[in-house]
């Protein structure tokens, strides 16, 4: 049985992590330079977002060559050194595999467009109907999901950008190429793989969707499990010490159980994003509303219990390169910055699953609060500025939305110290540094024993020390509370009680069976456990007994 239940993954967005070659863009050598910092934090594995050769139409998720390093990030020798130095510190590397689609710059697609039938079958080329695309499916990036090719009088499928052509996993030659890619990196010492939108790789049927945008014909379809099993068997499944996680788009508990049950030999764990849509008004991202705390709790409880009962495994996370900073989103990045950042960390790390930390999260990095469109780099954000403008919103209203929802909030440079550009680069960074870097940075955090950083190190240490965190049953508590997210973890006689106040007001709670608990961790001065307990603003407490 693989042992990944005591592990913690740290996600790196290389472009914004550390620049060592003086071009304002982070690189692989920058990751190597900071390995001792990551070891001090306690990270077991580093997930690096794609750094392969790419036109960068989708920030590297449009891969042109799965075997070559984009020169802006370094060389193969730089990568080998990173793998070697990380291994010396007992840290593994997790690569981001974008296997649903390739860039249209990829050699396979170029050969397909040249009319090579072998490579045309690597993609979905279909005849239209009545001078219209084959189906009415919508692209995730807007518009129809089919692009016309005059030379063939056919359309190719792109569920994402027009330059990201979907791969045809029905073709066994495609599946062999995917396994070949994974095996290449395994042989170089890579021990983890994150598979991007992997539950979209099976297209069940090509027909119009008159009740949606086409998702039901390509999401979580039956053959995904067969394809993942085959990939497992022919690549990473042969290695005992690999860790795999799948990003799941618009998925369900039932499907994630199938993907992550160990006896199915598919993946180790899955990401889902339902809990990060509780501040979407009418399920629309580009809106403003307070997050729905009750819905957040219900989603956590449903997924924890559902995956537990079915034998699946969750990837636990608040932040990633596509999500705003959590302390600005569900916390309080002003008056209770430190307290709320620690509380949010505790609430997720003590659950059943494998925690993922996104770069800067351990420092309490906040949203950027940019006030000028020129400061934004994310094409999605720039496009939506103009879309919202056409809808009649004022500039102030639009900027308030962008400041809350833009992906650029997660992509500002890592804040290393109080020097120029936060120590990220000695040149102008590709995107502006957050203006609060002189106060929020790694150098200051490492000097302060009460910092958010050291709270994260304690959470990681607790996971490794206490088997109840790794293996214990999840039991919801105080489900009717309007302020407190609480749960119990239980493994035999071992009990872990976790209390989290999500608000700046005190919260009075009633607890039962509280004898013999000891306080393991809190974000406030010691709080003795009592039957009637007053939790302070954004307070979190972890208690334990055997």
N, C-alpha and C positions, 0 to 999 in steps of 0.2 A: 504493500500500500504506500502510495506517495505521501510524503510529509510536507504539505504546504500550509497546514492550518496554523502554524506558529509563525508564518512568514509575513513580512510587510514589504510592499512594493512602493518605490518612489518614481513618479513619472517626471521625465525631463523633456522639455520642449527645446531641443538643442539651439535653435535660432536665437533664443532669449536667455540662455543659461550663462555662458561665459565665453567672451571673445578673446582668443589668444593670438590671432594673426592680423589684428589691427584693421579690420574692415567694417566694424560695427555690427557684425553678425556672429552669433555664438557658433562654436565648433566642437568637434569631438575632443580635441586636446583640452578644451575648457572643461569638459566633463572629467577627463583624467586628472586635471589639476585639482579638482574639488572632491576627489574620492575620499580623502581623509575626513572631510566635513560630513560626507554621506555615511561613512562608517561610524562616526561619532553619533550621528542621529540614530543609527540602528537599522538602516535599510538593508534588506536581504537581496533585493533585486532592483535593477534600474530599467524601467520601461522608457525607451527612447522613441519618440514619434519619428516618422520616416525621414531619413537623410539620404535616400537613394537618388540617383539622377532623375530629375523631374523638371518639367516646365514651370512648376509652382503655380499652376492655375488654381489648385486647391491645397496650398501649403504642404506640398509633398505627398498628398494622398492621391496624386495622379502620377503613378510611377512609370517612368520611361525604361528603366533597367533595374531589375531586382538584384543584380549582382555587383553593381558599380556604385561607389560613393559619390555623391554630388561634390564637386571640388570646393564649393563654398563651405562645406563642413569638414573637409580634410581628405585624407587618402586611406587606402586599405591598410597601409602600415600604421597609420594613426589609430585606426579601429582595432587592429591586432594588439597594439600596445594598451589600449583601453581595456580590452578583454583580459589581457594578461595581468595588468595592474589591479583590476577589479577582482579577479580570481584570487590574487594574493591576499586580498582583504575579505575573502569569503563573500563576495558580492557577485551575483549573476547579472547577465544582461538579457533583457526582454526586447525583442525586435517587433516592430509594428508591421504586420503583413496585410497589405491591401490586395485581397484576392478576389473581390467581387468584380473588379474592373481594372483596366490598365489605362494609361495615357494613350491618346491617339498618336503620340510620338513614339510609342513602343514599336520595336521592330516587327512584332507579330501583326500589329494593326497596319503598319505600312505595307507589309506583304499582302495582307488581306485586301487593302485598297488597290494594290497592283493587280488584283484578280487571281491570286494564288488560291485555289480551292481548299488546300490543306489549312491555310491560315484563316480563310474566310469562315471556316467552321469553328474557329476559336471564339467567334463572336456571334451575335444574333443579327443576321441580315434577313429582312423580310420584305415581301412585296406589300405595297399599300393597297388600299381599297377605295375605289371611286375618287382617285386623286387625293386621298387622305392617308395619314399614317396608319400602320397596321392596327393600332389600338389607340384609345383615348387616354392612356396612362399619362400622368403628370410627373415631370422630373422633380426631384427633391429641391432643386435650385430654381424651379419655376419653368413654366412652358411645357410643351409636349416632350415626352421621353424618347422620341424617335427623331433621327436626323436623316434627311434625304441625301442619297448619293446618286447623282445624275448618271454617272458612268454605268451603274448597275440597274438603274431604275428601281432601287431598293432603299430601305431605311435600316440604319443600325440603332440598337437600343443603348440608351445612356440614362440610367436612373438618376445620375448626378449631373455634373457639368457635361456639356456637349463634347468636351475633350476627354471624357472618361467613359470609354466604351465597355459595356458589360461583357464579361467572359461567359462562354457557354460551357458550364460544368457538365452538361450532358455528354460532352465530347471526352472520352477517356484520355485523349492526348493532352487536353488541358489539365486534367487531374494529375497526370504524370509529371507535367511541368511544375505544378504547384508543389508536389512532394520533392521534386528535384531541388527547387529553391530552398525549401526548409532544410533539406539534408546538407546542402552546401554550407549554410550558416551553422548548423549543428557541428559540422566537422571543424569549423573555425572556433568553436568553443561557446557559442551562444546557447543559453539554457532556458530561455523563455520566449514565448510568442504570444502576441496579442493580435487577434484576427479582426480586422475592421469589418463592420456591418456583415458579418459572416452568415447571418440567417437570411440573407437575400440571394444567396448563390443558386438557389433552385427556382426556376421559373416554371410554374405548374402548367399554365396554359396561357395562350395569347388571345385574349378576347377583351372587348370593351367592358369597362366597369361603370355601371349606371348608378351605383350607390356610393362610390368613393373615387379615389384617384389611382386605383390599380393595385394598391398594396396587397389585397387579399390573394392576388394571383402570383405574388413573388415573395411573400414574407412567411417565414417558418413553414415552408412547404415540405412535404413528406421526404423528399430525397435529400434534404440538407443533412439529416442524420446519417444516411448512407455515405454521403460524400465526406463528412467529418470522420466517420469510422475508417474509411479507406485512407484518408490523409494520415490519421493517427497510426494506422497499421504500417504504412509505408514510410513514415518519417519520425516524428517526435515520440510516438508511442514505443519505439524501440529503446528509448533512453529513460532510465529510472528517475533521473533527477531534473527533468524538464518541468516547467510550469506553463500552462496554457490558459488563456482567457479569451472569450468571444464577446465582442461588442454586438449587442442585439437591438435591432431597430424595431420599435413598436411591437414588442414581444409579450408573452404571457408567462406566468409561473409554470404552467404545464409544459410549455416548450422548453423553458430553461432547465427544468428537471431532466428532460431527456438529454439535453446537451451536456449536462454537468454530472450526471450520475456516473460514478467511477466504473461500475460494471458495464456501462454502455461503450466505454473506450472511445469517447469523443473528445471532450474538453474537460479541464479541471474546474472551471468556474465561468460565470457569465456576468456581464454588465447589463443593467437595465437603467432607464432614465426616468421612470415614472415619478419618482420623488422629486425630480428637478423641474417639474412642470406645475407645481402647486402655487406658483405665483404668476401663472398665465391666465389673463382674463379671457374667459370663453375659449380656453385652450390655445390662444393665440400668443406667440412669443413676444411680439413687438407691442406690448401693452404694459401698463403699470397697475399693480394691485398688491396689497399686503399678502404674504404667503399664508396659505390655509393650513394652520397648524394641525387641526383635527384630521385633515386629509393626509398630511405628511405622516402623522402617527399611524393612521390606518394602513397606509401603504407599507410602511416599515414593518408593522406587525403582520400584515398579510404575507409579505414576501419572506420574512423570517420564518414564520410558522409553515408556510406552504413549501418552501425549499427544505426545511428541516424534516417535515413529515414524509416528503418524497425522496429524501436522500440526496438532494442537490446541494450546490455550494454557491454562495454569493460573492461577488467582488463588491467590497464596501467602499464608497467614495462620496465626497462632496464636490470635489473640484477636478477639472481637467482642462485641456487646452481649448475646449469649446464651451466652457461654462464660466459665468462671472465668479468673482471671488466670494466665497461662502460667508466670510465675516461681514461683508458689506450687504449680503443678500438676506441671510436669515439671522445674522447677529447684529451687533452695534459697533461700527468701526470708529466711533468717536468716544462717547462717554464710558462705554464698557468694552473697549477694544480687546484688552487682554482677557477679561473674564469670559466674554462671549466666544472668542476664538478657542479658548481652552474647553469651554462647555461643548461646543460643536465637535471638537476633536474627540472628547470622551464619549459623546453620544453615539458616534459611529464606530469607534475602535473597540468598544466592548461588546459589540454585537457578534453574531455567528457569521463568519465569513473571513475573507482575506482583505485587510485594509490597504487602500492605495492613497498615497500622499502626493499631491501635485506641487511642483517646485514653488517655494515661497509660502505655501500654506502653513508650514511649520514656523514661519516668522509672523504669521498673521497679515500677510500682504493683502492690500485692499484693492477695490476697483480704482481705476485711473481717474475718473471724473473729468475726462477731456471735455473742453468747451468749444472746440473748433473742428469742423469736419476735416481740416488739413492734418489733424493729429491722428486720425483714424487710418488704419491700413487694411482692415478686414473688408473684403469686397461685399460681404453680406450686409455689414453695417452701413457702408456707403450707399449701396443700392436702396436699403430701407429708409435712409434719410430722405431720398428723393420720392420714394413711394409714399411715405407718411406726409411729406410736403404736399403732394398732389391730393392727399385725402383731406387737406385743410388744416393740419396741425401747425401750430406756430413753431418757430425755431426753438424756443425755450422748452416747449412740450416735447419736441423731438429729442433734444439733447438730454432731457431727463430720462427718456426711454433708453437711449444709447448708453448713457452712463450706468444704467442698471443692467442692460441686457447684452451689450456688445461682447463678442468673443475677444476683442482686443484687451478687455479688462484682465484676461488671464495671460496675455502675451507680452505685457510690458517686461523689460529686462529684470532678471533676478537682482535683488537688492543685497549686495555683498557688504558694502561699507558706506561711509558718509562722504567718500571722495567723489571726484567728477564722474558722472554717469553711474553712480552707485557701485563703482568698481567693476562694472560689467565690461566696459571697453574704454580705451583711451581715445577712441574716435566717436563721432556722432552715431548713436545706435540707430538701427533700422526703424525702430519705433521709440517714442519718447519714454524716458524713465518716469515712474510715478514720483510726483513732487514730494511725497512724504518719506523719501528714502533716507534722509538724514536722521530720522528717528526710528524707522522700521528697517533694520538691516541685520545681516548675519553677525557682523562684528559686535554690535551692541547686544544681540541676543546671547551670544556665547559668553559674554562677560557678566550677564545677569542670571543668577541661579533661579530666579522666579520667572524667567521668560517663557514665552509660548513654546519656544524650541525645546526647552528642557521638559516641558509638560508632555510633548510628543515623545521624547526619549523614554519617559516613564511609562507612557501607554504601551510603547513597543516592548519594554522590559517586562511589564506585567503580562502581556500576551505570551511571551516566551516562558515565564515563570509559572503561570497558573494554568493547569490543564483545563479548568472549568471554562476559561475564555476560549481556548482552542476547540474544545469538544462539547461543552455543556449545552443543555437544552435551553431554548429561549422561551421565556414566559412573560407576556405583557402584564404590566401593572398600571394602576391608576388611569385606566383607559378613558374615563369620563373627564379627566382634568383638562381645563382649558389652557394650562400653562406648562404642565410638567410631562415630560416624556420619561417614563420609568419602565424598567424591566428587570427580570431576574434571570440569571444564568445558573443552571443546576446540573451537577454531575455527581451522582450518588449523594453523599452527605455534604459535598462541597457546594457552597452557595455564593453567588456574586450578585449584589444589589446595586443597581445603577440608577441614579436620580439626576435629571437634567431640567433646569428651569429655563425655558426658551424666551423669557421676557424680562424687561427691566424692572418689573414690579415683584415684590416678595410674593411667595406662593406658600400657603399653609397646606400641609398634607397630613393624612392619617395613615400610619403604618401598623401592620400586625406582625407578630412573630419576629421580633427584632432582637431577641437575646443573643449575646455572644458575638455580635458582628464587630469587626475592627475596621477602621477607616484605612483604606489603601491609598487613596488619592482624592484630592479636592482642588478646586481652583480658588478657594478662599482659605483663611486660617481654619484650623481644625474644627470640625462640626461633629460633636458627639451625636450618635444616633438615638433618637427618642421617638416614642409612639406618635406624639404630635410634634411635627418638625416644620420650622419656617425656613424655606429655601430663599437665600438672598438673590438679588438680581443676577440672572444668568449663572447661577451657581450649579455646579455639577459635583457629585460625590460618588465614589465607588467604595462599597463596603464588602467585606468578605468574612465567611466563617466556614469551619469544617464540621 
